[in-house]
Amino acid sequence: MVTAFVAAITVALVLFIGLVFDGGNILAARRQAIDEAEGAARAAAQSIDSSSRRTGMVALDPGRVEAAAQAFLAPTGHQGRAVTDGRQVTVTVSFVQPMYILGIGGLVSRTVSGRGTARAARGIDVVEARDEPSP
């Protein structure tokens, strides 16, 4: 009777530790995916279409947007998808996070994803001030 009780408590304790440890890793991985997606979106939002510079309206080049997002994500080893609607970029990053303790019970991994959005904005032209003598 004592052995069954000890076995049940041990299984429950391992399950609890697995939920805490692997659950924390999942939350950290999700935050990482969101951070990477937001950074990739900011990088991609700088891909202004060269023809829009002449018109004064800010527009993004879809081909350069995707390339900029992938270039930002390349060092992380994760893949993402960038979508633009003209002035705004949305990047979604997904990757697989392994489960270390709960993997023993068959729950091997989870896919986490994050999404980030950035908008292209027209900058400010800076005019240098000249020191002129006052009258």
C-alpha positions in Angstrom: 0.0 0.0 0.0 2.8 2.4 0.9 4.6 1.5 -2.4 1.5 2.4 -4.5 1.2 5.7 -2.6 4.9 6.6 -3.1 4.6 5.7 -6.8 1.5 7.9 -7.3 3.1 10.8 -5.5 6.3 10.4 -7.5 4.4 10.4 -10.8 2.4 13.5 -9.7 5.6 15.3 -8.7 7.3 14.5 -12.0 4.2 15.7 -13.8 4.1 18.9 -11.8 7.8 19.6 -12.3 7.4 18.9 -16.0 4.5 21.4 -16.3 6.5 24.0 -14.5 9.8 23.5 -16.4 8.5 22.8 -19.9 5.6 25.3 -19.4 8.2 28.0 -18.6 10.3 27.0 -21.6 7.2 27.3 -23.8 6.4 30.8 -22.4 10.0 31.9 -23.0 10.0 30.5 -26.5 6.8 32.3 -27.3 8.3 35.6 -26.0 11.4 34.9 -28.2 9.1 34.3 -31.3 7.3 37.6 -30.6 10.6 39.5 -30.2 12.0 38.0 -33.4 8.8 38.8 -35.3 8.7 42.4 -34.1 12.4 42.9 -35.0 11.9 41.4 -38.4 8.9 43.6 -39.0 10.8 46.7 -38.1 13.7 45.7 -40.4 11.2 44.9 -43.2 9.3 48.2 -42.8 12.5 50.0 -44.0 12.1 48.4 -47.4 10.7 51.5 -49.1 9.7 51.2 -52.8 12.0 53.5 -54.7 9.2 54.8 -56.9 7.3 56.0 -53.9 10.1 58.4 -53.0 9.3 60.6 -56.0 5.6 60.8 -55.2 6.1 61.6 -51.5 3.8 58.7 -50.5 5.4 55.9 -48.5 5.0 52.5 -50.0 6.8 49.2 -49.4 8.3 46.9 -52.0 6.9 43.4 -51.2 9.9 41.5 -52.6 12.3 43.6 -50.5 10.1 43.2 -47.5 10.3 39.4 -47.5 14.0 39.5 -48.2 14.6 41.9 -45.3 12.6 39.8 -42.9 14.4 36.6 -43.8 17.8 38.4 -43.6 16.9 39.5 -40.0 15.7 36.0 -39.0 18.7 34.2 -40.6 21.0 34.4 -37.6 18.2 33.0 -35.3 17.8 29.9 -37.4 14.0 30.4 -37.4 11.7 30.9 -40.4 9.1 33.6 -40.8 6.5 34.9 -43.2 6.2 38.6 -44.1 3.1 40.1 -45.5 2.7 43.8 -46.5 -0.4 45.8 -47.4 1.5 48.8 -48.8 2.6 50.7 -45.6 2.4 48.0 -43.0 4.3 44.8 -42.5 3.2 41.8 -40.5 5.7 39.1 -39.8 4.8 35.7 -38.3 7.6 33.5 -36.8 7.0 29.8 -35.9 9.4 27.2 -34.5 9.3 24.0 -32.6 10.1 24.0 -28.9 11.1 20.6 -27.5 9.6 19.3 -24.2 12.4 18.0 -22.0 10.5 16.5 -19.0 7.0 16.0 -20.5 8.7 14.4 -23.5 9.2 11.3 -21.3 5.4 10.9 -21.3 5.0 11.3 -25.1 4.5 15.1 -25.4 7.7 15.6 -27.4 7.4 19.2 -28.7 5.1 22.1 -29.2 5.1 24.7 -32.0 5.2 28.3 -30.8 4.6 31.3 -32.9 4.8 35.1 -32.6 3.6 38.0 -34.7 4.9 41.5 -35.1 3.7 44.5 -37.0 5.5 47.6 -38.1 4.4 50.5 -40.2 6.6 52.5 -42.6 6.6 56.2 -41.9 7.9 59.2 -43.7 10.9 60.7 -42.0 11.7 64.2 -41.1 14.0 66.3 -43.3 16.6 68.0 -41.2 17.8 71.4 -42.1 21.1 72.5 -40.7 20.9 75.7 -38.7 23.5 78.3 -39.6 25.2 80.6 -37.2 24.5 84.0 -38.5 25.3 87.2 -36.6 22.3 88.8 -35.0 21.6 92.4 -36.1 
